[in-house]
Amino acid sequence: MKPIFVYGSLMPKHWNAHLWEEDAIAMPATLDGFRLVSWHRNFPYAIPAEGERTKGYLVVCDPDAYAMILQRLDRLEGVPHHYDRVSVLANLDGEQVEAWVYTPNDPDEYENDFRIPDNDWDTFLATEPTTV
């Protein structure tokens, strides 16, 4: 069972964390090779970008709830029509961990969207509230 790297509305204390937080824990982590962009600054997309590092969390699920949580998150993210769930290597306490991440299935469509400073959605929200 792979943990899930979350970087936006699925992070702890954000509006979609309720989909996993009863049956999982989250640990601060980073993801190399992706940057955050946002359409109209409402929610972020992680798109491939060499040399970039995105801040987020690894969500580690209770084994008995794993399939249910993935199903909830896939539904939320519109897999496979809007997002894809792809396998990546995330960084946790200096170790690389194989994980899932949700990324748009056409990342080129978002290439010119607003770049989230430091690829950190929490810091961005603290300095510039969104319309969500």
N, C-alpha and C positions, 0 to 999 in steps of 0.2 A: 504494500500500500504506500503510494507516494503521498507526501504532504502536498499542500496546495499553496503556492506563492500568491499572496493577495497584496494589492497596491492601491486600492481605491475604496469604493463603497463597501467592500467586503472586509476591510480591516477592522480590528477591534474598535468599538465605540462609534462605528459608522452605521449608516442606516440599513445596510444589508447584512451586517454581522449576525443578526438573529437567525440567519439560515444555517449557521454552524455552531454558534457559541455554546449551546447546551451540551454538545457532544464532542467538543474538540478544545484544544488549547492553541494559542498563537505565540510565536516567538519572533522577536525582531530579526530580520534577515535582509540580504540584498540580492540583486539579480544583475549579473553582468551581461552586456550585449543588448540591453533594452533601454529605451528612454520613454518618458511619459509625455504625451501630448493630450490636448483637450479641445474638443469641439465646443465652442461657445463657453468654455471654462466651466462646464457643468459636471463632467465626470471624465476620468482619465482613460486613455488607452495606452498599453505598453506595446511599443513597436520596435522591431529589431533596429539596433544602432550600435555599430562597432565602437568600442572605447567608452561606452556609457555605463553607468551603474544606477539601478533603480532601488529605492528604499521601500521596504514593505514588511510583511510578516509571513512566516511559514505556519500554516494551519495544519496541525497534526490531529487527525480524527480518531475517535474511539473506533476500533475495528468493527464493532457491531453496527455502527452508524455510517461507516464509510460510503457504502453504495448509495444510501439515502441522501447524504450530503452532496456527493457528486451529482446525483440526479437533480437536486434542488439548484445547485450552482449552474449546471449545464442549462437548465430551463431559464434561469435568470439571465444568463449571458447569451441566450439565443443560439446555442450550439446546434447545428453547424452553420446556420444562416448568417449570423452576425459575428460571433466570436468562434475561434477554435480553441480547444484545450490541448496545449502542446507540452511535451516533456522538455525540461530544462535542467540545468545545474544551478541551484541557488547556493548562496553562501550563508552558513550559520556557524557563528563562533569559530571562524577560520577554516571550517570544513566545507567541502562541496557536498550538497545533498541533492539527489535526483528528486524533482518535484514537477507538479503541473502548474501551468500558468495560462490565464485566458488572454488571448491576443486577437485583434480583429483579423478576420479571414482575408481581408484585403488591406494590409497595412499601408500600402502606397497611397490609398485614398486619404489617409490622415497625415501624410508626411509634412504637409504645410500648415497643419493646425498649430494652435498656440502651444509652445513648449513649456512644460511645468518646470520652474526653476529647481535645480538640484535633483530633479526626478524624485521629488518628495511631496506627495499629495497632502500629508498632514501639515507640513510647513506652509505650503501654498494656501490651504484653507485658513490657517491661522493669520495670514497676512492679507488675503483677499477672498472674502466669502463668495461662494458661488450662488447661483440662482436656484439651486436644488433645495 
